[in-house]
Amino acid sequence: MMAAALLAGCSNEEATQVAEEGLVPIRLSMANADISVSPSTRGTGSIDGEDIGLEDDTLGFSSTDLLYITAYNSENPDFSEPMTVLIGGETYENLEDVSASVEDGTSTLGWNDNRVRYYLPEAASYDFYGCHLGLTEMERESSGLAFVQNEDSVYYSLTLDGNQDLMAAKSDRPGSASLARRGENPKLAFHHLLTRLQFQLTDGNPDGNQTDLTIKGIAIRSVATGKLVLATTGGVAPHFVLDAYDEINNPVVELPLQGIPEEGQAIAGANKTRIGGSLMVPAVDPSDNEYEVVLDIEEELNGQITTYELGNLPPIELPADPENGTYVGKSYMVNITLYGSQEVALTATLLDWEQGGDIEYDPEADI
């Protein structure tokens, strides 16, 4: 209603007069946090960097990584009423769920529609929020992603697929026209909201395997539907919360590891060999730090190929951060040791005779 009133009450002439009084553009930048802001050429740069498996992975946003920005009154937040801005000094619009990206080689955010957004001269101070959903615009439209605003909170409803690096940020300071004139622009420090699992393989019997063993798939069983909560009236930091388990509407599913070559990953003789990309999973509760893992195996023995699923395995147990006891934003390397099938081999040896002594036997002795 507030936005509608503004639109109805501001003519182009009035907006032009405001523009002549000296509008200040909204400028946002990224602050170093859990990730760097160095540019990456891969859309998944925030997950794995340019070189999967190398220690010097570049973990940063690129200009292809979509970031969504919104802002709300910092003094009396009502999350159903986003910040109102001027575009081009002529159009009033709400700053809600607007896409931006990092300008290559910098930490500056640029609006993806290339339109300059200005503070209203007499507006209150606003807190800015940003998030990274790991979705392209096309994926976003087809995923049924929902952006929800109400008085008490603002959040995105979405379903994880194991390949999204959910991040969120709240500005380090309020933003307003008067602050911007003094060069005080908000910065957004993006933090990871999921747990990253990476995998490597070891041959548990490199000298005795009679099989060619191949990993065709790795998956983690988890509930995957939840909410990325950007802001609440209680001031809770941005976080991801899973929806309650429901056998029909929100069941446990398998989140598959991405990036395993189609021909699979042979393990014969492997010693902690990295496989695939990273699997992004919702962090478990500190009281239940276990993930159920499922492996798809292909085995060749004497020319016969067998494929099977390894389930009911011991769960992966994560060590919690000793400082805060959580798994959010942590990355773990999971080393999987596998043992190939063994042929049943029987051998026989002819031994020398051994003397067992003499036996006296007289069949008529008792007659």
PEBELTA-V294404 format. One record per pair of residues at least 4 apart in sequence whose ideal C-beta (glycine too) atoms are under 8 Angstrom apart, sorted by the first residue. I is the first residue (numbers start at 1). J is the second residue. D is the distance in whole Angstrom. If there is no record, write none. Layout:
BEGIN
[[I J D] [I J D]]
END
This chain:
BEGIN
[[1 5 6] [2 6 7] [2 81 6] [2 84 7] [3 7 6] [3 81 8] [3 84 6] [3 92 7] [3 93 8] [3 94 5] [4 8 6] [5 9 6] [6 10 6] [6 84 6] [6 92 5] [7 92 6] [10 14 5] [10 15 6] [10 92 6] [11 15 7] [12 16 6] [12 90 6] [13 17 7] [14 18 7] [15 19 6] [15 86 7] [15 89 6] [15 90 5] [15 91 7] [15 92 7] [16 20 7] [16 89 6] [16 90 7] [17 21 7] [18 23 7] [18 86 7] [18 89 7] [18 120 8] [18 121 6] [19 23 5] [19 86 7] [19 89 3] [19 90 7] [19 118 8] [21 121 6] [22 121 8] [23 86 6] [23 89 6] [23 118 4] [23 119 7] [23 121 7] [23 177 8] [24 118 6] [24 119 5] [24 177 5] [24 180 4] [24 181 6] [25 116 5] [25 117 7] [25 118 6] [25 119 8] [25 180 8] [26 85 7] [26 95 8] [26 117 5] [26 118 7] [26 119 6] [26 175 7] [26 180 7] [27 108 7] [27 180 7] [27 185 5] [28 69 7] [28 100 7] [28 108 8] [28 109 4] [28 128 6] [28 130 8] [28 171 8] [28 175 8] [28 185 7] [28 186 6] [28 187 7] [28 188 6] [29 106 8] [29 107 5] [29 108 5] [29 109 6] [29 185 7] [29 187 5] [29 188 7] [30 37 5] [30 61 7] [30 102 6] [30 107 4] [30 108 8] [30 109 7] [30 169 8] [30 187 7] [30 188 6] [30 189 7] [30 190 7] [31 107 8] [31 172 6] [31 187 4] [31 188 7] [31 189 4] [32 36 6] [32 37 7] [32 189 7] [33 169 7] [33 189 4] [33 190 6] [33 191 6] [34 167 8] [34 190 7] [34 191 5] [34 192 5] [34 329 6] [35 46 6] [35 59 5] [35 60 6] [35 61 7] [35 167 7] [35 190 6] [35 192 7] [36 58 7] [36 59 6] [36 60 5] [37 60 6] [37 61 6] [37 102 6] [37 106 8] [37 107 4] [38 58 6] [38 60 4] [39 45 8] [39 60 6] [39 61 8] [39 62 5] [39 63 7] [39 102 7] [39 104 5] [39 105 6] [40 45 3] [40 46 8] [40 49 6] [40 50 6] [40 58 5] [40 59 8] [40 60 5] [40 61 7] [40 62 4] [41 45 7] [41 50 6] [41 62 6] [42 48 7] [42 49 7] [42 50 6] [42 62 7] [43 62 7] [43 64 5] [43 65 6] [43 136 8] [44 48 6] [44 134 8] [44 163 7] [44 165 7] [44 277 7] [45 49 6] [45 50 7] [45 58 6] [45 59 7] [45 60 6] [45 61 7] [45 62 5] [45 65 7] [46 59 6] [46 60 7] [46 61 6] [46 65 6] [46 132 7] [46 134 8] [46 165 5] [46 167 7] [47 59 8] [47 134 8] [47 163 8] [47 165 5] [47 196 7] [47 277 7] [47 278 5] [47 280 7] [48 52 5] [48 57 6] [48 59 8] [48 259 8] [48 277 5] [48 278 5] [49 54 8] [49 56 8] [49 57 3] [49 58 4] [49 59 5] [49 60 8] [50 57 7] [50 58 5] [51 56 7] [51 57 6] [51 58 8] [52 57 8] [52 259 7] [52 274 7] [52 276 8] [52 277 6] [53 274 4] [60 102 8] [61 65 4] [61 67 7] [61 101 7] [61 102 5] [61 132 7] [61 190 8] [62 101 8] [62 102 7] [62 104 7] [63 101 5] [63 102 6] [63 103 7] [63 104 5] [64 101 7] [65 101 6] [65 102 7] [65 132 6] [66 99 5] [66 100 8] [66 101 6] [66 112 7] [66 132 7] [66 133 7] [66 135 7] [66 136 7] [66 137 7] [66 140 8] [67 99 7] [67 100 5] [67 101 6] [67 102 7] [67 109 7] [67 130 5] [67 131 7] [67 132 5] [67 190 8] [68 97 5] [68 98 7] [68 99 6] [68 100 8] [68 130 7] [68 131 5] [68 132 8] [68 133 7] [69 95 7] [69 98 5] [69 99 8] [69 100 5] [69 109 7] [69 128 6] [69 129 7] [69 130 5] [70 82 6] [70 83 8] [70 95 6] [70 96 5] [70 97 6] [70 98 7] [70 128 8] [70 129 5] [70 130 8] [70 154 7] [70 230 7] [71 82 6] [71 83 4] [71 95 5] [71 126 4] [71 127 6] [71 128 5] [71 129 7] [71 175 7] [72 77 5] [72 78 7] [72 79 6] [72 81 7] [72 82 6] [72 83 6] [72 126 6] [72 127 6] [72 129 8] [72 154 7] [72 231 7] [73 77 5] [73 78 7] [73 81 7] [73 83 7] [73 124 5] [73 125 8] [73 126 6] [73 127 8] [74 124 7] [74 125 5] [74 126 6] [74 127 4] [74 174 4] [75 124 6] [75 125 7] [77 127 7] [77 231 7] [77 233 6] [78 151 5] [79 149 5] [79 150 6] [79 151 6] [79 152 7] [79 153 6] [79 154 4] [79 231 6] [79 232 8] [79 233 7] [80 149 5] [80 150 5] [80 151 5] [82 94 5] [82 95 6] [82 96 4] [82 149 7] [83 94 7] [83 95 4] [83 123 7] [83 126 5] [84 92 6] [84 93 7] [84 94 6] [84 95 7] [84 120 6] [84 123 7] [85 92 7] [85 93 6] [85 94 8] [85 95 5] [85 117 5] [85 118 6] [85 119 7] [85 120 7] [86 90 7] [86 91 7] [86 92 6] [86 117 7] [86 118 4] [86 119 8] [86 120 6] [87 91 5] [87 92 8] [87 93 6] [87 115 5] [87 116 7] [87 117 6] [87 118 7] [88 115 7] [88 116 7] [89 118 7] [93 117 8] [95 117 7] [96 147 8] [96 149 7] [97 147 5] [98 111 7] [98 113 8] [98 117 8] [99 111 8] [99 112 4] [99 113 8] [99 137 7] [100 109 5] [100 110 6] [100 111 5] [100 112 6] [100 130 8] [101 109 7] [101 110 6] [101 112 6] [102 106 7] [102 107 7] [102 108 7] [102 109 6] [102 110 8] [103 108 5] [103 109 7] [103 110 5] [109 130 8] [109 188 7] [110 114 8] [111 115 6] [111 116 8] [111 117 6] [119 123 6] [119 175 7] [119 176 6] [119 177 4] [119 180 6] [120 177 7] [121 177 5] [123 176 6] [123 177 7] [124 176 7] [125 174 4] [125 175 7] [125 176 4] [125 179 7] [126 174 6] [126 175 5] [126 176 7] [127 170 6] [127 171 6] [127 174 6] [127 175 8] [127 231 7] [128 170 7] [128 171 4] [128 175 6] [128 186 5] [128 188 7] [129 154 7] [129 168 7] [129 169 7] [129 170 6] [129 171 7] [129 230 5] [129 231 6] [129 238 7] [130 168 7] [130 169 5] [130 188 5] [130 190 7] [131 156 7] [131 166 7] [131 167 6] [131 168 4] [131 169 7] [131 228 6] [131 230 6] [131 238 7] [132 165 7] [132 166 7] [132 167 4] [132 168 8] [132 190 6] [133 140 7] [133 145 7] [133 156 7] [133 158 7] [133 164 6] [133 166 6] [133 228 7] [134 163 7] [134 164 3] [134 165 5] [134 166 7] [134 280 8] [135 139 4] [135 140 4] [135 143 6] [135 145 7] [135 164 7] [136 140 7] [137 141 7] [138 142 6] [139 143 6] [140 145 5] [143 158 7] [143 159 7] [145 156 6] [145 157 7] [145 158 5] [146 156 7] [146 157 4] [146 158 8] [147 154 8] [147 156 6] [148 153 8] [148 154 7] [148 155 5] [148 156 7] [148 157 6] [149 154 5] [150 154 8] [151 233 8] [152 232 6] [152 233 5] [153 229 6] [153 230 8] [153 231 6] [153 232 4] [153 233 7] [154 229 8] [154 230 5] [154 231 5] [155 227 5] [155 228 6] [155 229 4] [155 230 6] [156 227 7] [156 228 5] [156 230 7] [157 225 8] [157 226 8] [157 227 5] [158 164 8] [158 225 8] [158 226 7] [158 227 8] [158 228 7] [159 224 5] [159 225 5] [160 164 6] [160 166 8] [160 194 8] [160 222 8] [160 224 4] [160 225 8] [160 226 7] [160 255 7] [160 280 7] [160 281 8] [160 282 7] [161 224 7] [161 255 7] [162 219 8] [162 220 7] [162 224 8] [162 255 3] [162 256 6] [162 257 7] [162 258 7] [162 279 5] [162 280 6] [162 281 7] [163 258 5] [163 277 8] [163 280 7] [164 194 8] [164 280 6] [165 192 7] [165 194 7] [165 196 8] [165 280 6] [166 192 7] [166 193 4] [166 194 5] [166 228 6] [166 240 6] [166 280 7] [167 190 4] [167 191 6] [167 192 6] [167 193 6] [168 190 7] [168 191 7] [168 193 6] [168 228 6] [168 230 6] [168 238 3] [168 239 8] [169 188 4] [169 189 5] [169 190 4] [169 191 7] [169 238 7] [170 188 7] [170 230 8] [170 231 7] [170 237 7] [170 238 6] [171 175 6] [171 186 4] [171 187 7] [171 188 6] [172 186 6] [172 187 5] [172 188 8] [172 189 7] [173 179 7] [173 184 7] [173 186 6] [173 187 8] [174 179 7] [174 186 7] [175 179 6] [175 180 7] [175 185 7] [175 186 4] [176 180 7] [177 181 6] [178 182 7] [179 184 4] [179 185 8] [180 184 7] [180 185 6] [191 237 8] [191 238 7] [191 329 6] [192 196 7] [192 328 7] [192 329 4] [193 228 7] [193 238 7] [193 239 6] [193 240 4] [193 328 6] [193 329 7] [194 240 7] [194 280 5] [194 281 6] [194 282 6] [194 283 7] [194 328 7] [194 329 8] [195 280 7] [195 281 5] [195 282 7] [195 283 5] [195 284 8] [195 318 7] [195 327 5] [195 328 7] [195 329 8] [195 330 6] [195 331 8] [195 332 7] [196 278 5] [196 279 7] [196 280 6] [196 330 7] [196 331 4] [196 332 7] [197 220 7] [197 278 7] [197 279 5] [197 280 8] [197 281 6] [197 291 8] [197 316 8] [197 331 8] [197 332 6] [197 334 6] [198 274 7] [198 277 8] [198 278 5] [198 279 8] [198 331 7] [198 332 7] [198 333 5] [198 334 7] [199 218 6] [199 257 6] [199 274 7] [199 275 5] [199 276 6] [199 279 7] [199 333 8] [199 334 5] [199 335 8] [199 336 6] [200 272 5] [200 273 6] [200 274 5] [200 275 6] [200 333 6] [200 334 7] [200 335 5] [200 336 7] [201 215 6] [201 265 7] [201 267 5] [201 270 5] [201 272 7] [201 273 5] [201 275 6] [201 335 8] [201 336 5] [201 337 8] [201 338 7] [202 267 8] [202 270 6] [202 271 6] [202 272 5] [202 273 8] [202 335 6] [202 336 7] [202 337 5] [202 338 8] [203 209 7] [203 213 8] [203 267 5] [203 268 6] [203 269 5] [203 270 5] [203 271 7] [203 337 8] [203 338 7] [203 340 8] [204 337 4] [204 338 6] [204 339 4] [205 209 5] [205 339 5] [205 340 6] [205 342 8] [206 268 8] [206 269 5] [206 271 8] [208 342 7] [209 213 7] [209 268 6] [209 339 8] [209 340 4] [209 342 8] [210 301 6] [210 340 7] [210 341 7] [210 342 6] [210 343 5] [211 268 8] [211 299 5] [211 300 6] [211 301 5] [211 340 4] [211 341 5] [212 266 6] [212 268 6] [212 299 7] [212 300 4] [212 340 8] [213 266 7] [213 267 5] [213 268 6] [213 297 7] [213 298 8] [213 299 6] [213 338 6] [213 340 5] [214 264 4] [214 265 6] [214 266 5] [214 267 7] [214 297 7] [214 298 4] [214 299 7] [214 300 8] [215 260 7] [215 264 6] [215 265 5] [215 267 6] [215 275 6] [215 295 7] [215 296 7] [215 297 7] [215 336 8] [215 338 8] [216 260 7] [216 264 5] [216 296 4] [216 297 7] [216 298 5] [216 307 7] [217 256 6] [217 257 7] [217 260 7] [217 294 8] [217 295 7] [217 296 4] [218 256 7] [218 257 4] [218 260 7] [218 275 7] [218 276 7] [218 279 7] [218 293 7] [218 294 8] [218 295 6] [218 296 8] [218 336 8] [219 254 4] [219 255 6] [219 256 5] [219 257 7] [219 293 7] [219 294 5] [219 296 8] [220 254 7] [220 255 5] [220 279 6] [220 281 5] [220 291 5] [220 292 7] [220 293 6] [220 294 8] [220 316 8] [221 252 5] [221 253 7] [221 254 6] [221 255 8] [221 291 7] [221 292 4] [221 293 8] [221 294 6] [222 252 6] [222 253 7] [222 255 6] [222 281 6] [222 282 6] [222 291 7] [223 242 5] [223 243 7] [223 245 5] [223 250 6] [223 251 8] [223 252 6] [223 253 7] [223 282 7] [224 242 8] [224 253 5] [224 255 6] [224 282 7] [225 242 7] [225 243 5] [225 250 5] [226 240 6] [226 241 6] [226 242 4] [226 243 5] [226 282 7] [227 240 7] [227 241 6] [227 243 7] [228 238 7] [228 239 8] [228 240 5] [229 236 7] [229 238 6] [229 239 6] [229 240 7] [229 241 6] [230 238 5] [231 238 7] [232 236 5] [239 328 8] [240 282 6] [240 283 8] [242 282 5] [243 250 5] [244 250 7] [245 250 6] [245 251 8] [245 252 7] [246 250 4] [246 251 7] [247 251 6] [254 294 6] [255 279 6] [255 281 6] [256 279 8] [257 275 8] [257 276 5] [257 277 7] [257 279 5] [258 276 6] [258 277 5] [258 279 7] [259 276 4] [259 277 3] [260 264 7] [260 265 6] [260 275 6] [260 276 4] [261 265 7] [264 298 6] [265 273 7] [265 275 5] [265 276 8] [266 270 7] [267 273 8] [267 338 6] [267 340 8] [268 340 8] [272 335 6] [278 331 8] [281 291 7] [283 326 7] [283 327 4] [283 328 5] [283 330 8] [284 288 6] [284 289 5] [284 290 7] [284 291 7] [284 318 7] [284 327 6] [285 289 8] [286 320 6] [286 325 5] [286 326 6] [286 327 8] [289 317 6] [289 318 5] [289 319 8] [289 320 6] [289 327 7] [290 315 4] [290 316 7] [290 317 5] [290 318 8] [291 315 6] [291 316 4] [291 318 7] [292 313 8] [292 315 5] [292 316 8] [293 313 6] [293 315 7] [293 316 5] [294 309 6] [294 310 7] [294 311 5] [294 313 8] [295 309 7] [295 310 4] [295 313 7] [295 336 7] [295 338 8] [296 307 7] [296 308 8] [296 309 6] [296 310 8] [297 307 7] [297 308 6] [297 309 7] [297 310 6] [297 338 8] [298 305 6] [298 306 7] [298 307 5] [299 305 7] [299 306 5] [299 307 8] [299 308 8] [299 340 7] [299 341 6] [300 304 7] [300 305 5] [300 306 8] [301 306 7] [301 341 6] [301 343 7] [302 343 8] [316 334 6] [318 327 5] [318 330 8] [318 332 6] [319 332 8] [320 325 5] [320 326 7] [320 327 6] [321 325 6] [321 326 6] [321 327 7] [321 330 6] [326 330 8]]
END
